[in-house]
């Protein structure tokens, strides 16, 4: 018996895994180019206790880039489910290694969110298998926590969130402004 909505979950899994793989690609490219100057043997905060040398970090970062490309293109899905799960597990282990060795440079909340999202992707399987509901619920819980937490941090922070005036200053101080920011800045309060 076919489960209602399994095609929706298949499309959702496809988009989730591809978009997550793009994010991981950027993360591993970042590690490939910045890990050595920041945390290498002669970097700002060397990590000789965590790895033998810079070559180990470089190999891990470029292996992560390769595996992320396999996931983006869907080549990891063309084989059996175990191969897709192996690719995602390897991505998770490699990024976990970067985060554990990354000290303060990898100590932000989004690192743990990315690790958690990648961990769930392991169990989504390939396109040959239907996504299991037991994996969909933790993904929904992760999304809920992200949205709810983003709202809570704003409510407990600056008083401008309480009187709804933060957007009066947001567009003046946004770190990476977009092309429409100038127009949004001049919208009436």
C-alpha angles and dihedrals in degrees: 000000000000117000116237112250097018090127089054090052090048091055091044091050091049093052093041095051095043094048092044089050090053090052090048090048090056091045093051093044087052090051091047093055103030108030095077097050092043103037107006126115090280098026131117093272107017117208105205091145094061103045138015098241148331092279091068092056092044093050092047092050094049091044087054090051090051094048092046089053089051089053095044094051093044094239090128088059096052092077131052123311092255090062092053090048090049092052092050092045090051091049089051094048093046094049091044088055091052092048094047092050094038097082112186093351091065098033099103127115095246090063091063091043090053090048092050092048090049091048091056090048089063091066097044089079127198132311089269092068129060113244110253120236090228087068096041093060096057088049090053089048090052091051092048092050091050094051096039093045092050089054095045095051089055094048095051096042130063117009090235088078089059094052092037096239101116093102088061087071102024096082091050093054104032108135097216108029121199127218094266097049093097090058093046090050091060096047111116116265 
